[in-house]
Amino acid sequence: MTRSQFPPDPYARPQRPVRQAPGDSHRSALVVALIGAAATIVAALIGLFVQLSGDVEQRASGPSLGGASPASDAPDTSVVPRSSVPPSTPAASGASGGADGPAAPTPTAPTPTAPTPVGLPEEFLGRWQGYAEEVDATSTDHYRVTVELDQGALRGQVGNVHYAMESSDCYGTVTLTAVGGTDQVILGESIQSGNCITNGRITLTLRPGDTVDFAYESTKRDGTRQSVRAGLERVA
């Protein structure tokens, strides 16, 4: 079979071959190079990230001891707990002697001693009697005084007193208020009956030969001072 021949189109424009511009090949090469460089940078960043992640995990798990794995559950025997180490004390370190010499003796606390109770000294025990002279602002009087003392503690009742006067007999009790060693005591007087001043103070001072000096001081209702002096002897 023969192919039909068509006459050429007198109006058709002649076809020219397409020519590639010289700059297109350079742009293609530049794009390929940029893509390759970007791929290299991305690969390097990925590698650096992986390495940093591994370092962080290793620090978090801690270094292994003696070649053991960080995840090993075996206890660490190379570190002794602080609670198992007995504290070092001077007494313990010096107990065995050694280079520092023999151990020093352990001081002992002094044994507390009970305070000595303060009471009426034995030298004042008994019955004391004598004649007193009373002096006040208006008159002087004389009468017999008797003091009986028994054992007793400070601020406690230790005896009684009796004033035998012509106008009245006065009876009262005496309380130990102070002790001046073994040779002096101070008594508080409280009259229970008789026409006498209710309260007063008596000072007794020991003298040789079983005698005491008796000194009484008080204030009357009118505000004047009253004093009584006597020398008493032990009668019982």
C-alpha positions in Angstrom: 0.0 0.0 0.0 1.2 3.4 -1.0 0.9 6.4 1.4 -1.1 9.3 0.0 0.8 12.4 -0.5 -0.7 15.7 0.6 0.5 18.9 -0.9 2.3 21.2 1.5 0.3 23.9 3.2 1.4 27.1 1.7 0.2 29.0 4.8 2.0 26.8 7.4 4.8 28.4 9.4 8.1 26.6 9.2 9.0 24.6 12.4 12.2 25.6 14.1 14.0 23.2 16.4 13.8 24.2 20.2 17.2 25.3 21.5 18.1 25.2 25.1 19.3 28.5 26.6 22.9 28.3 27.9 21.9 29.5 31.4 19.4 26.6 32.0 22.1 24.0 32.5 23.9 26.1 35.1 20.7 26.6 37.1 20.0 22.9 37.1 23.5 22.1 38.3 23.2 24.8 41.1 19.9 23.3 42.3 21.4 19.8 42.5 24.4 21.1 44.5 22.2 23.0 47.0 20.0 19.9 47.5 23.0 17.8 48.1 24.5 20.3 50.6 21.1 20.5 52.5 21.0 16.7 52.7 24.5 16.6 54.1 23.7 19.3 56.8 20.5 17.5 57.8 22.3 14.2 58.1 25.0 15.9 60.3 22.3 17.5 62.6 20.6 14.1 63.0 23.8 12.4 63.9 24.6 15.2 66.5 21.2 14.9 68.0 21.5 11.1 68.4 24.9 11.5 70.1 23.6 14.2 72.5 20.6 12.0 73.4 22.9 9.1 74.3 25.1 11.4 76.5 22.0 12.6 78.4 20.8 9.1 79.0 24.2 8.0 80.2 24.4 10.9 82.7 20.9 10.2 84.0 21.6 6.5 84.7 25.0 7.3 86.4 28.4 5.6 85.9 28.6 2.0 86.5 30.8 0.7 89.4 33.3 -2.1 88.8 32.1 -2.6 85.2 28.5 -3.2 86.3 25.6 -2.1 84.2 23.9 1.2 85.3 20.6 -0.8 85.6 22.2 -3.4 87.9 20.3 -4.0 91.1 23.4 -5.2 93.0 24.1 -3.1 96.1 27.1 -0.9 96.2 29.4 -2.3 98.9 32.2 0.2 98.3 30.4 3.0 100.2 29.8 2.5 103.9 26.6 4.2 105.2 27.3 7.0 107.7 24.9 5.5 110.2 27.0 2.3 110.5 30.2 4.1 111.5 30.4 4.6 115.3 31.1 8.2 116.3 34.5 8.9 117.7 34.6 10.3 121.2 37.5 11.4 123.2 36.8 8.9 126.0 36.7 6.0 123.4 39.9 7.1 121.7 41.9 7.5 124.9 40.6 4.3 126.6 43.2 2.1 125.0 46.2 4.3 125.7 48.6 4.3 122.7 50.7 7.1 121.5 48.7 9.7 123.4 49.5 8.0 126.8 47.2 6.4 129.3 43.5 7.2 129.3 42.5 10.1 131.5 40.1 9.1 134.4 36.5 9.9 133.8 35.3 12.7 136.1 32.5 11.7 138.4 29.7 14.1 139.3 29.8 15.1 142.9 27.2 13.5 145.0 24.6 16.1 146.1 24.4 16.5 149.9 21.2 17.2 151.7 21.1 20.6 153.2 21.5 20.7 157.0 18.2 21.6 158.5 18.3 24.8 160.5 16.7 24.5 163.9 17.2 25.6 167.5 20.7 24.7 168.7 21.0 22.2 171.5 22.8 24.7 173.7 19.5 26.6 174.2 17.3 23.6 175.1 15.8 23.7 178.6 14.2 26.1 181.1 15.7 29.6 181.6 14.7 31.9 184.4 15.7 35.3 185.9 14.6 38.8 186.9 14.0 41.4 184.2 14.1 45.1 184.2 11.5 46.8 181.9 12.3 50.4 180.8 9.9 52.6 178.9 9.3 56.3 178.6 7.4 56.7 181.9 8.5 54.0 184.3 10.8 51.1 185.2 9.5 47.8 186.3 11.0 44.5 187.6 9.5 41.0 187.4 10.4 37.4 186.8 10.8 36.0 183.3 10.7 32.3 182.4 11.5 30.9 179.0 11.1 27.2 178.1 12.7 26.0 174.9 12.3 22.7 173.0 13.5 21.4 169.7 12.0 23.0 166.6 12.7 24.1 163.1 13.1 27.6 161.7 9.8 29.5 161.6 8.3 26.9 163.9 7.2 27.1 167.5 10.0 26.1 169.9 8.6 27.0 173.3 6.8 29.4 175.5 7.4 32.5 177.7 5.9 33.6 181.1 6.1 37.1 182.6 5.2 37.1 186.3 4.3 40.7 187.1 2.4 42.2 190.1 -0.4 43.6 187.9 -0.8 40.7 185.5 0.7 37.4 184.5 1.4 37.1 180.8 1.7 33.8 178.9 2.7 33.4 175.3 4.5 31.2 172.7 7.8 31.8 170.9 8.7 31.0 167.3 12.3 30.5 166.0 12.8 33.3 163.4 16.6 33.4 163.0 19.8 31.5 164.2 23.1 33.3 164.6 25.5 30.4 164.7 25.4 28.3 168.0 25.4 31.2 170.4 22.5 33.4 169.4 18.9 33.0 168.4 16.0 35.4 167.7 12.5 34.4 168.8 9.1 35.9 167.8 6.8 36.3 170.8 3.0 36.1 170.7 1.2 36.7 174.0 -1.8 34.5 174.4 -3.1 35.8 177.8 -2.5 38.7 180.2 -2.2 42.5 180.0 0.9 42.6 177.8 1.8 43.8 174.3 0.7 41.1 171.9 3.9 40.8 169.7 7.5 41.4 170.3 11.0 40.1 169.5 13.3 38.2 171.9 17.1 37.8 171.4 18.9 35.2 173.4 22.7 35.2 173.6 24.7 32.4 175.3 27.1 33.3 178.1 29.5 31.2 180.1 28.1 29.2 183.1 24.7 28.2 181.6 23.4 31.7 181.3 21.9 33.7 178.5 21.3 37.4 177.9 17.6 38.1 177.4 16.7 41.2 175.3 13.1 42.0 174.4 11.9 44.8 172.0 8.4 45.9 171.0 6.3 48.9 170.3 3.4 49.9 172.6 -0.1 51.0 171.3 0.8 54.6 171.7 3.9 54.2 169.5 6.6 54.3 172.3 9.3 51.7 172.4 9.5 49.2 175.1 12.6 47.2 176.0 13.2 44.5 178.6 16.7 43.2 179.7 17.4 40.2 181.9 20.1 37.7 182.7 18.6 34.1 182.7 20.0 30.9 184.2 19.3 27.4 183.2 17.1 25.8 185.9 16.1 22.6 184.1 
